[in-house]
């Protein structure tokens, strides 16, 4: 009788297992939805609030974002298992094309891989986009813009096509000071300009060309030593090469016309070379070089003086040399660069620049540069030689699909147009 309870328990377990095997499989249970799951569209720039928060993201924010992605993937997988979502049949792609899909390792086109190489007549775009990447105009593209129509053509004096997807227009404010301010008032005013890039000859070369101009109006109500307002014009033109990873660089020619209580025309060469890492980040070196001097001999009235004084001397663009680190931001298309270096006149150099998309067609661009004057006996007056520039601009991309996509184009300009930070003067005597 003592073994009867054990036999009864064994029979109960066996019968329960058989009934479980015969019962139909239970439907998978839908997991609980995350209360704060947000669907991210990486083809559209984020809101201004999120763009600012991304500059100061913490490890906790990144961990939470990773958990959100895992939760979304798990949710979709459970939906497919329950039959609510049908798996995509990719075989229809090969059937509709009429050609077999390429196998892994198959050579589609022989030759070296060059950044940005593709057929200029066929562009695959997202449905509903405003246009293909060469024309960027819906009225210029045929059908759903799977193929590109005729791009805008200019016929004076010669006919040529002008791609405008890498055109940017900017306007903003800047404050700056240098030896031309005679150690007294700084300059503040408005800056505006355009910058444009395009493939050089053809996209197969992997090289790009850029051309841009800036204008500046400062000291609109004069200064303590002159009643004249300050007008400047900057021109930048050159070639460059962008890559996904590897060596990247370029060289440009800068020209400046500065009209204040003097008139100066000066020019310089500016270049950079960097190594772009596969994951993210870029480390490199940039420089400016010029041996052109400009002479001034003008009359100014110093504060408190009753008679004018003579301001005379020779001035030359600063030859600057700096290492930099450029990194992309979590905001799609945004990037930031930090620089540190020196000049040939033994001044230190620190600087940074930033570009953040804020809407579909707009971005905010900011930059600063500070040249630290040397001290000690026999050195020039630090107040006179101190050089700095701070600016903030609103950038408009009139023909790009978005300011975020403009930040990913191989042929967007590599260099910013020269300004009072990248083009500054110092006295040679």
Secondary structure, 3 states (H helix, E strand, C coil): CCCHHHHHHHHHHHHHHHHHHHCCCCCCCCCCCCCCCCCCCCCCCCCHHHHHHHCCCCHHHHHHHHHHHHHHHHHHHHHHHHCCCCCCCCHHHHHHHCCCCCCCCCCCCCCCCCCCCCCCCECCCCCCCCCCCCCCCHHHCECCCCECCCCCEEECCCEEECCCCCEEEEEEEEEEECHHHCCCCCEEEEEEEEEEEEECCCHHHCCEEEEEEEEEEECCCCECCECCCEEEEEEEEEEEECCCCEEEEEEEEEEEEEECCCEEEEEEEEEEEEEECCCCCEEEEEEEECCCEEEEEEEECCCCCCCCEEEEEEEEECCEEEEEEEEECCCCCCEEEEEEEEECCCCEEEEEEEEEECCCCEEEEEEEEEEECCCCCCCCCHHHHCEEEEEEEEEECCCCCCHHHHCCCCCCCCCCCCCCCCCCEEECC
